[in-house]
Amino acid sequence: MRQVVISSPGVVELREVALPEPGKGEVRVRSRLIGICGSDLHGLAGNHPFIKFPYVPGHEVVGTVEKVGAEVGDLREGARVILEPNLFCGVCIYCASGRYNLCEDLVVVGAQMAGGMAEAFKAPADRFHLVPEGMSDAEAALVEPLSTAVHAAELAGGLEGRTVAVLGGGTIGLLVLITACCAGATAVAVSEPVSSKRARASRLGASFCCDPLEGDPVAAIRDALGGRPDIVFDCVASQASIGQAIRLAEKAGRIVVVGVSAGDVTIPLHIVQDREIRIEGSLMYSGTSCRRLN
């Protein structure tokens, strides 16, 4: 079969490899549609902190079960499925509490294990979910990244009746916007330098959009929201974005960092302390955190 391999920064290879054989508890899935995540692009550039070369990307995957190993439960050949790519031990303190996205031995399909950007791939059967009838492959491929946004909203403590700022209008930022709107946020402001992304954010429900490279975006967002936002979602995770997030969150605001930083950033700790700003990270998701939104 053909398999995409990112062998070094900026180098993508298409290799001929053997079809993977599913072992006990595993299934082989024939890929139908694979989304390209921002983390895939970071990995390709060589600036993802947790991905090492070479690797096979692809975790936003929709496929069809092609072959099953022993003891795979009710999953059968021909089923259309989506992948939940986080593999966990099930016994550490984080798994025991339901936060398996923080597993001490976490492995992610498409990062530390060969992913779905290939004609076929294998993974444990319990990491696949059936695609409902009537849902298109394109819609199904968005379930995985949408779960990241839902988890971030859950960490924020619920968004109903709250004001929100989203920094970054990429895929995750837009999905956080959609999640916030569905969760009952009263207003959502989006900060994004690319005009086409700002236009899309407006169509998806943003009450205000601004370019962080023009004027003072903090003052503009505060004016639009009638004060500081209750929650700031940093979907960029750069030095500039965290600085903007902290300024927006003064005082007693909350920041949820959803983006993956390429490296260390500095924060004005005296401001965080003195203004009682809460900064929290958000990693992927778990089944216990992704509840259905009303």
Stockholm file with secondary structure:
# STOCKHOLM 1.0

chainA/1-294         MRQVVISSPGVVELREVALPEPGKGEVRVRSRLIGICGSDLHGLAGNHPFIKFPYVPGHEVVGTVEKVGAEVGDLREGARVILEPNLFCGVCIYCASGRYNLCEDLVVVGAQMAGGMAEAFKAPADRFHLVPEGMSDAEAALVEPLSTAVHAAELAGGLEGRTVAVLGGGTIGLLVLITACCAGATAVAVSEPVSSKRARASRLGASFCCDPLEGDPVAAIRDALGGRPDIVFDCVASQASIGQAIRLAEKAGRIVVVGVSAGDVTIPLHIVQDREIRIEGSLMYSGTSCRRLN
#=GR chainA/1-294 SS CEEEEEEETTEEEEEECCCCCCCTTEEEEEEEEEECCHHHHHHHHTCCTTCCSSBCCCCEEEEEEEEECSSCTTCCTTCEEEECCEECCSCSHHHHTTCGGGCTTCEEBTTTBCCSSBSEEEEEGGGEEECCTTCCHHHHHTHHHHHHHHHHHHHTTCCTTCEEEEECCSHHHHHHHHHHHHTTCSEEEEECSCHHHHHHHHHTTCSEEECTTSSCHHHHHHHHHTSSCSEEEESSCSHHHHHHHHHHHTTTCEEEECSCCSSCCCCCHHHHHHTTCEEEECCSCCTTTCCCCC
#=GC SS_cons         CEEEEEEETTEEEEEECCCCCCCTTEEEEEEEEEECCHHHHHHHHTCCTTCCSSBCCCCEEEEEEEEECSSCTTCCTTCEEEECCEECCSCSHHHHTTCGGGCTTCEEBTTTBCCSSBSEEEEEGGGEEECCTTCCHHHHHTHHHHHHHHHHHHHTTCCTTCEEEEECCSHHHHHHHHHHHHTTCSEEEEECSCHHHHHHHHHTTCSEEECTTSSCHHHHHHHHHTSSCSEEEESSCSHHHHHHHHHHHTTTCEEEECSCCSSCCCCCHHHHHHTTCEEEECCSCCTTTCCCCC
//
